[in-house]
Amino acid sequence: MDVLYFAWVRERIGVPKEKVETTAATVSDLVAELSAREGRYAAAFADISALRVALDQELSDFDAPLADVREVAFFPPMTGG
């Protein structure tokens, strides 16, 4: 699946997008897998309450299943103005 990172998440991880092979069943499982990779991922996902996630461009929750998902995007909450 494609995993996209935006704003400070991208800055901490160092890439805007990557292809990830995963056995994760949920978004939380994916976060755990990514966090275990390297310190930069652990730093980006240290406080998931400060993050939002979208699955195939639809806002979702961290307990959402990843079955048949093609794209996961992580980003901080946005404010309008």
Rosetta blueprint (number, residue, H / E / L):
1 M L
2 D E
3 V E
4 L E
5 Y E
6 F L
7 A L
8 W H
9 V H
10 R H
11 E H
12 R H
13 I H
14 G L
15 V L
16 P L
17 K E
18 E E
19 K E
20 V L
21 E L
22 T L
23 T L
24 A L
25 A L
26 T E
27 V H
28 S H
29 D H
30 L H
31 V H
32 A H
33 E H
34 L H
35 S H
36 A H
37 R H
38 E L
39 G H
40 R H
41 Y H
42 A H
43 A H
44 A H
45 F L
46 A L
47 D L
48 I H
49 S H
50 A H
51 L L
52 R E
53 V E
54 A E
55 L E
56 D L
57 Q L
58 E E
59 L E
60 S E
61 D L
62 F L
63 D L
64 A L
65 P E
66 L L
67 A L
68 D L
69 V L
70 R L
71 E E
72 V E
73 A E
74 F E
75 F E
76 P L
77 P L
78 M L
79 T L
80 G L
81 G L
